[in-house]
Amino acid sequence: MSQAPTPLTKRQERLMQVLLAPVVSEKSTYIADKRNQYVFHVVSNATKPEIKAAVELMFKTQVKSVSVANVRGKEKRFGRFMGRRNSWKKAYVALLPGQEINFAEGETK
């Protein structure tokens, strides 16, 4: 017989799905260097405590704070038709001093 998943594993599964991708841009690189903050593309229904727990679980770091911004999709023109890109959510994650995330190697220092 298969065992029913425990609440802990369900929570860990949810946390593994919260972070979608790091946002790599000129602004996010600048913020990472100056303020020790990292920017992530997250699922639209993620909460700040979930994002904090997900970063701590996946990167083995300690999170100081989380700020969230909802990015509205841009209106784009396709020939004579107007369309709209999807809206998405991004999270600014500040780490404690001495903590770092290295996306190139996939490990933390």
C-alpha positions as CSV (number, residue, x, y, z in Angstrom):
1,M,0.0,0.0,0.0
2,S,1.1,3.5,-0.7
3,Q,1.4,5.9,2.2
4,A,-0.6,9.2,2.2
5,P,1.7,12.2,1.9
6,T,2.4,13.9,5.2
7,P,1.6,17.6,5.6
8,L,5.3,18.4,5.7
9,T,5.9,16.8,2.3
10,K,2.9,18.6,0.8
11,R,4.2,21.9,2.1
12,Q,7.7,21.2,0.7
13,E,6.1,20.3,-2.7
14,R,4.3,23.7,-2.6
15,L,7.5,25.5,-1.7
16,M,9.3,23.9,-4.6
17,Q,6.7,25.3,-7.0
18,V,6.6,28.9,-5.6
19,L,9.8,30.1,-7.2
20,L,9.6,30.0,-11.0
21,A,12.9,31.7,-12.1
22,P,15.4,34.3,-11.1
23,V,14.9,37.7,-12.9
24,V,18.2,38.5,-14.6
25,S,18.3,42.2,-15.7
26,E,20.5,45.2,-15.3
27,K,18.4,46.4,-12.3
28,S,18.3,43.1,-10.5
29,T,22.1,42.7,-10.9
30,Y,22.6,46.2,-9.5
31,I,20.3,45.5,-6.5
32,A,22.1,42.2,-5.9
33,D,25.5,43.9,-5.7
34,K,24.5,47.0,-3.7
35,R,21.7,45.8,-1.4
36,N,22.2,42.0,-1.2
37,Q,18.7,41.5,-2.7
38,Y,17.7,39.0,-5.3
39,V,14.7,39.1,-7.7
40,F,12.5,36.1,-8.5
41,H,9.6,35.4,-10.8
42,V,7.1,33.7,-8.5
43,V,3.6,32.2,-8.9
44,S,0.8,34.7,-8.8
45,N,-0.8,33.3,-5.6
46,A,2.4,33.1,-3.5
47,T,2.6,34.9,-0.2
48,K,5.6,36.5,1.5
49,P,6.0,33.7,4.1
50,E,5.9,31.1,1.4
51,I,8.5,32.9,-0.7
52,K,10.8,33.3,2.3
53,A,10.5,29.6,3.2
54,A,11.0,28.6,-0.4
55,V,14.3,30.6,-0.8
56,E,15.5,29.3,2.6
57,L,14.7,25.7,1.5
58,M,16.1,25.8,-2.0
59,F,19.2,27.9,-1.5
60,K,20.0,27.1,2.2
61,T,20.3,30.8,3.1
62,Q,18.7,33.1,5.7
63,V,16.2,35.7,4.4
64,K,15.9,39.1,6.0
65,S,12.8,40.4,4.2
66,V,10.6,39.9,1.2
67,S,8.9,42.6,-0.9
68,V,6.4,41.7,-3.6
69,A,5.4,43.5,-6.8
70,N,2.6,42.6,-9.2
71,V,3.8,43.4,-12.8
72,R,1.0,44.2,-15.2
73,G,1.1,42.7,-18.6
74,K,1.8,45.2,-21.5
75,E,-0.7,45.8,-24.2
76,K,0.8,44.8,-27.6
77,R,-0.4,45.2,-31.1
78,F,-0.4,42.2,-33.4
79,G,-1.2,43.6,-36.8
80,R,-4.6,45.2,-36.5
81,F,-5.4,43.3,-33.3
82,M,-4.6,44.4,-29.8
83,G,-3.4,41.8,-27.4
84,R,-2.2,41.7,-23.8
85,R,0.7,39.9,-22.2
86,N,0.1,38.0,-19.0
87,S,0.5,39.8,-15.7
88,W,3.0,38.2,-13.3
89,K,4.4,38.6,-9.8
90,K,8.0,39.2,-8.8
91,A,9.6,39.1,-5.3
92,Y,12.6,41.1,-4.0
93,V,14.3,38.9,-1.4
94,A,16.8,40.5,0.9
95,L,19.3,38.2,2.5
96,L,21.1,38.6,5.9
97,P,24.6,40.1,5.7
98,G,27.2,37.4,4.7
99,Q,24.6,35.4,2.8
100,E,24.8,35.0,-1.0
101,I,23.1,33.1,-3.9
102,N,25.2,32.1,-6.8
103,F,23.0,31.3,-9.8
104,A,25.8,30.2,-12.0
105,E,26.9,27.3,-9.9
106,G,23.6,26.6,-8.1
107,E,25.1,26.8,-4.7
108,T,25.3,29.3,-1.9
109,K,28.2,30.8,0.2
